């Protein structure tokens, strides 16, 4: 057992050295080692002061100042750290086969007050409702065995983007403007493509999938997708398409746009689902969960998306419409559009659509185990520095799981003994 612990310690320290090399600044290496170690040590709170106390309990104030400056003020490249983390996970995944997907998602972090960068009253997935929170947009590389956010950026609401005083106080860089979440995700995907990250279909929920411009941009880049859509999304039923332009009668400009008529119109995906025959539905199992097989009933049909196609000269290409309608429900519960090949089997479509569960688990572990949502600073730089190192720490843990299953605990990381009566800020105090 000591040999195993020593081997893990050596791998951890070698990994942290790779992260320090990505920074390129010698004076940043010590604080980075301390910060990543603090994230991986056991402890309920992963804000800076409690971590400083666990890493260096006899010099808490000095260590806290060093780590705080490194996170909140020091200039270093988050993208370089994320690339090192990404390369580590991809190397560990290599023997498990190609990537299954790039998964677009966003995660919310509830916040009080109004001064933390990007905080606003907006939908928070963690709470399942509108509330005061920060929201970050990410793209993760995903395989059935592991996944990792490899691009991560705070969403800046319009009220923040247009408030010069708040921007200046939080250190928001001048080039950062208001962008919808789907545009942030597209920029991240474009950068990852330029960096030659192994290609895979993009998977996203309906918050992104309902945006036709998002889907069109992916298609223009030659990237296939599996994206959720709402029940109001309109499509042409299988075998149907908009009518061609009317015949030119010799007067005015020749007609160029496809047509709809009162009787020849697209329909909502919810209406199409109810028109499908019983033979269109099959029960599909996509993975084994903790409570047994995960299965449901699905239909998969070829349709043409119809959003504003009356303004187009040609009909949109055919895509897959995947519909989930459990037998215990009175109506379908989920819909997806996908540009996977026409020969893709239904089971493959379902497995890809359901791969998003990995990202939900990633964020749960990033928050519960590594303190992704524990950052107490208010600035743009600190928010992203903290998140990058949380993701980097998670990449090491994910790579360890892939290489050593069942995963071994990081027993070599033990907190030092805290001084008597030491209570970090933010810790609960006895009444």
C-alpha positions in Angstrom: 0.0 0.0 0.0 2.8 2.5 0.8 4.2 1.9 -2.7 0.8 2.6 -4.3 0.5 5.8 -2.3 4.0 6.8 -3.3 3.3 6.1 -7.0 0.1 8.2 -6.8 2.0 11.0 -5.1 4.6 10.9 -7.8 2.0 11.1 -10.5 0.2 14.0 -8.8 3.4 16.0 -8.4 4.4 15.3 -12.0 1.0 16.5 -13.1 1.2 19.7 -11.0 4.7 20.3 -12.6 3.1 20.1 -16.0 0.5 22.7 -14.9 3.3 25.0 -13.6 5.1 24.7 -16.9 2.0 25.9 -18.7 2.1 29.1 -16.7 5.6 30.0 -17.8 6.2 32.3 -14.8 8.6 30.9 -12.1 7.1 33.0 -9.4 3.7 31.5 -10.0 4.8 27.9 -9.5 4.7 27.8 -5.7 1.2 29.4 -5.4 -0.2 27.0 -8.1 1.2 24.0 -6.3 -0.4 25.2 -3.0 -3.7 26.0 -4.6 -4.2 22.7 -6.5 -3.1 20.8 -3.4 -5.6 22.7 -1.3 -8.3 21.9 -3.8 -7.5 18.2 -3.5 -7.2 18.0 0.2 -10.3 17.0 2.2 -12.2 19.9 3.7 -15.7 21.4 3.5 -14.7 24.8 2.3 -12.4 25.4 -0.7 -12.1 29.2 -0.6 -8.6 30.6 -0.2 -8.2 31.1 3.5 -9.4 27.6 4.6 -7.1 26.0 1.9 -4.1 28.2 3.1 -4.7 26.9 6.6 -4.7 23.2 5.4 -1.7 23.6 3.2 0.5 25.7 5.5 -1.2 26.0 8.9 1.8 27.7 10.6 2.0 30.5 8.1 -1.7 31.0 7.3 -1.6 34.8 6.7 1.4 34.7 4.4 0.2 31.7 2.5 -3.3 33.3 2.2 -1.8 36.5 0.8 0.3 34.6 -1.7 -2.6 32.4 -2.9 -5.0 35.3 -3.0 -2.7 37.4 -5.2 -2.1 34.4 -7.5 -5.8 33.9 -8.0 -7.3 37.4 -7.8 -4.5 39.6 -9.3 -1.8 37.7 -11.1 -1.8 37.6 -14.9 -1.6 34.1 -16.3 -3.4 32.2 -19.1 -6.4 30.1 -18.0 -6.5 28.6 -21.5 -3.0 27.2 -21.1 -3.9 25.5 -17.8 -7.1 24.1 -19.4 -5.1 22.8 -22.4 -2.7 20.9 -20.0 -5.7 19.5 -18.1 -7.4 18.5 -21.4 -4.3 16.8 -22.8 -3.9 14.8 -19.6 -7.5 13.5 -19.8 -7.3 12.8 -23.6 -4.1 10.8 -23.1 -5.8 8.7 -20.4 -8.9 8.2 -22.6 -6.9 7.1 -25.6 -7.1 3.4 -24.8 -10.8 3.6 -24.3 -11.6 4.7 -27.9 -12.5 8.0 -29.6 -14.4 10.8 -28.0 -18.2 10.4 -28.1 -19.2 14.1 -27.9 -18.4 17.7 -27.2 -21.1 18.7 -24.7 -22.2 22.3 -24.4 -23.7 23.2 -21.0 -23.9 26.0 -18.5 -23.8 25.8 -14.7 -25.2 28.2 -12.2 -23.7 29.3 -8.8 -26.1 31.0 -6.4 -24.8 34.3 -5.0 -26.0 37.0 -2.6 -25.5 40.7 -3.2 -24.8 42.3 -6.6 -21.1 43.0 -6.7 -19.6 39.6 -7.7 -18.9 39.7 -11.4 -21.8 38.7 -13.6 -24.2 38.1 -10.7 -27.8 38.8 -11.7 -31.3 37.5 -11.2 -31.4 34.8 -13.9 -32.3 31.1 -14.3 -30.2 28.9 -12.0 -30.2 25.2 -12.9 -29.0 24.2 -9.4 -32.0 25.9 -7.9 -34.4 25.1 -10.8 -35.7 28.7 -10.8 -34.8 32.3 -11.3 -32.6 33.7 -8.6 -29.5 35.7 -7.9 -26.6 33.7 -9.4 -23.6 33.6 -11.7 -23.7 31.4 -14.9 -20.8 29.9 -16.7 -20.9 28.4 -20.2 -18.7 25.4 -21.0 -17.8 22.9 -23.6 -16.7 19.4 -22.3 -15.0 16.6 -24.1 -17.0 13.4 -23.3 -16.7 9.7 -23.4 -18.9 7.1 -21.7 -16.0 6.5 -19.2 -15.0 10.2 -18.5 -15.6 13.8 -19.4 -14.1 17.2 -18.6 -14.9 20.9 -19.2 -12.2 22.1 -21.6 -13.6 25.6 -22.3 -15.2 27.7 -19.5 -16.4 31.3 -19.5 -18.6 33.4 -17.3 -21.8 34.6 -19.0 -22.0 38.4 -18.6 -25.6 39.6 -18.6 -26.5 42.7 -20.6 -27.0 44.8 -17.4 -23.4 44.0 -16.5 -22.0 44.4 -20.0 -23.4 47.9 -20.3 -22.5 49.1 -16.8 -19.0 50.7 -17.0 -18.7 51.3 -13.3 -19.4 47.7 -12.4 -17.2 46.4 -15.2 -14.3 48.5 -14.0 -14.7 47.4 -10.4 -14.8 43.7 -11.3 -12.0 44.0 -13.9 -14.0 42.8 -16.9 -11.7 42.9 -19.9 -12.6 45.6 -22.5 -13.1 43.0 -25.4 -15.8 41.2 -23.4 -19.2 42.3 -24.6 -22.7 41.0 -24.1 -23.2 37.7 -26.0 -26.0 35.2 -25.7 -24.9 31.9 -24.2 -25.1 30.1 -27.6 -22.7 32.6 -29.1 -20.2 32.1 -26.3 -20.5 28.3 -26.9 -19.9 28.7 -30.6 -16.7 30.8 -30.0 -15.5 28.1 -27.6 -16.2 25.4 -30.2 -14.4 27.3 -32.9 -11.3 27.7 -30.7 -11.3 24.0 -29.8 -11.5 23.1 -33.5 -8.6 25.4 -34.3 -6.6 23.6 -31.5 -7.2 20.2 -33.2 -9.1 18.7 -30.3 -10.4 15.4 -31.6 -13.7 16.0 -33.4 -17.0 14.6 -32.1 -20.7 15.5 -32.4 -21.9 18.5 -30.3 -24.5 17.7 -27.7 -26.6 20.4 -26.0 -29.9 20.9 -24.3 -32.9 22.8 -25.6 -31.5 26.1 -24.2 -29.1 25.9 -27.1 -30.9 23.6 -29.6 -33.9 25.9 -30.0 -31.6 28.6 -31.6 -31.6 27.9 -35.3 -28.6 30.1 -35.8 -26.6 27.9 -33.4 -27.5 24.7 -35.3 -26.8 26.4 -38.7 -23.4 27.6 -37.5 -22.4 24.1 -36.4 -23.5 22.7 -39.8 -21.6 25.4 -41.6 -18.5 24.2 -39.7 -19.1 20.6 -40.7 -19.9 19.6 -37.1 -22.8 17.2 -36.5 -25.0 17.7 -33.5 -27.6 16.2 -31.2 -29.5 19.1 -29.5 -32.7 19.3 -27.5 -35.6 21.3 -28.9 -38.9 22.5 -27.5 -42.3 21.0 -28.2 -43.2 24.1 -30.2 -40.3 23.5 -32.7 -41.8 23.1 -36.2 -40.8 20.5 -38.8 -42.0 19.0 -42.0 -43.3 15.5 -41.5 -41.4 12.6 -43.0 -41.6 12.7 -46.8 -42.8 16.3 -46.8 -41.1 19.6 -47.7 -42.1 23.2 -48.5 -43.4 23.8 -52.0 -41.0 25.1 -54.7 -41.2 28.8 -55.8 -44.3 29.5 -57.9 -43.9 29.4 -61.7 -42.6 32.7 -63.1 -45.4 34.5 -65.1 -43.2 37.0 -66.9 -43.9 40.0 -64.7 -41.6 41.4 -62.0 -38.8 39.5 -60.4 -38.8 35.7 -60.7 -40.0 34.0 -57.5 -37.1 32.4 -55.6 -38.5 31.5 -52.1 -40.1 28.1 -51.2 -43.7 28.2 -50.1 -46.3 27.2 -47.6 -50.0 27.2 -48.2 -53.0 27.0 -45.8 -53.2 23.2 -46.3 -49.5 22.5 -46.8 -47.7 23.6 -43.6 -45.2 22.2 -41.2 -46.3 21.1 -37.7 -45.1 21.1 -34.2 -42.9 18.2 -33.1 -45.5 17.6 -30.3 -48.2 17.1 -32.9 -46.0 14.9 -35.1 -45.3 12.7 -32.2 -49.0 12.0 -31.6 -49.4 11.1 -35.4 -46.7 8.4 -35.4 -48.0 4.8 -35.5 -47.3 2.4 -32.7 -44.7 0.7 -34.8 -42.5 3.8 -34.7 -41.8 3.4 -31.0 -39.2 1.1 -29.5 -37.8 0.7 -25.9 -34.1 1.4 -25.8 -31.6 0.8 -22.9 -28.7 3.3 -23.0 -26.7 2.5 -19.8 -26.7 0.8 -16.5 -27.5 3.1 -13.6 -27.2 2.6 -9.9 -30.8 1.4 -9.8 -30.6 -0.8 -12.8 -30.9 -0.4 -16.5 -31.8 3.1 -17.8 -34.4 2.7 -20.5 -37.3 4.5 -22.1 -39.4 4.5 -25.3 -38.2 6.4 -28.3 -39.2 7.2 -31.9 -36.7 8.4 -34.5 -37.9 9.8 -37.8 -36.3 11.9 -40.6 -37.8 15.4 -40.9 -36.9 18.8 -42.2 -36.7 21.7 -39.7 -39.1 24.4 -40.8 -38.1 27.6 -38.8 -38.8 30.6 -41.2 -38.0 28.5 -44.2 -40.4 30.6 -46.2 -37.6 33.1 -46.3 -35.2 30.6 -47.9 -34.6 29.6 -51.5 -34.3 25.9 -50.7 -35.7 23.6 -48.1 -33.5 22.7 -45.1 -31.8 19.3 -45.3 -33.3 16.3 -43.6 -32.3 15.6 -40.0 -33.2 13.1 -37.3 -36.0 13.9 -34.9 -35.7 11.8 -31.8 -38.6 11.7 -29.4 -38.8 10.2 -25.9 -42.3 9.2 -24.7 -42.2 6.9 -21.7 -45.2 4.5 -21.5 -46.0 5.9 -18.1 -46.4 9.4 -19.4 -49.5 11.0 -21.2 -47.3 13.0 -23.6 -43.7 13.0 -24.9 -41.2 14.5 -22.5 -38.2 15.3 -24.7 -37.3 16.1 -28.3 -34.0 16.3 -30.1 -32.8 17.3 -33.6 -29.7 15.6 -34.9 -27.5 15.7 -38.0 -26.0 12.3 -37.5 -26.0 10.2 -40.7 -29.3 8.8 -42.0 -27.9 5.3 -41.3 -27.4 5.9 -37.6 -29.2 3.3 -35.6 -31.8 4.4 -33.0 -29.7 3.1 -30.1 -26.8 5.3 -31.2 -29.0 8.3 -31.3 -30.3 7.6 -27.8 -26.9 7.0 -26.3 -25.6 10.3 -27.7 -28.6 12.3 -26.5 -28.3 10.8 -23.0 -24.6 11.4 -22.6 -25.3 14.8 -21.0 -25.7 13.0 -17.6 -21.9 12.9 -17.4 -21.6 16.7 -17.4 -24.2 17.0 -14.6 -22.1 14.6 -12.5 -18.9 16.4 -13.4 -20.3 19.7 -12.1 -21.7 18.1 -9.0 -18.3 16.7 -8.2 -16.5 19.9 -9.2 -18.7 21.8 -6.7 -19.1 19.3 -3.9 -15.5 17.9 -3.9 -13.3 20.7 -5.4 -15.2 23.8 -4.5 -15.9 25.2 -8.0 -18.7 27.4 -6.4 -16.7 28.3 -3.3 -14.8 31.3 -4.7 -15.5 34.4 -2.6 -13.8 37.0 -4.8 -15.7 39.5 -7.0 -13.4 39.9 -10.0 -13.4 38.4 -13.5 -9.8 37.3 -13.3 -10.2 35.5 -10.0 -13.4 33.8 -11.1 -11.7 32.2 -14.1 -8.4 31.4 -12.4 -10.2 29.5 -9.6 -12.4 27.6 -12.1 -9.4 26.7 -14.3 -7.6 25.2 -11.4 -10.7 23.3 -10.1 -11.0 21.8 -13.6 -7.3 21.0 -13.7 -7.5 19.2 -10.4 -10.6 17.3 -11.6 -8.7 16.3 -14.8 -6.1 14.5 -12.6 -8.8 12.7 -10.6 -10.6 11.7 -13.8 -7.4 10.4 -15.4 -6.6 8.4 -12.2 -10.1 6.8 -12.4 -9.5 5.8 -16.0 -6.0 4.3 -15.3 -6.7 2.7 -11.9 -10.2 1.1 -11.5 -11.6 0.9 -9.0 -10.2 4.3 -8.2 -7.8 4.6 -5.2 -8.3 7.5 -2.7 -5.6 10.2 -2.8 -4.3 9.0 0.6 -1.0 10.7 0.2 -2.7 14.1 0.4 -3.2 14.7 4.1 -3.9 18.1 5.7 -1.4 19.4 8.2 -2.5 19.8 11.8 -4.3 23.1 12.3 -3.3 25.5 15.1 -5.6 25.5 18.1 -8.6 27.7 18.0 -8.1 28.5 14.3 -11.4 29.2 12.5 -11.2 30.3 8.8 -13.6 32.9 7.5 -16.8 31.5 6.3 -16.7 28.5 8.7 -19.7 27.9 11.0 -19.0 29.1 14.5 -20.3 27.5 17.7 -23.0 29.6 19.3 
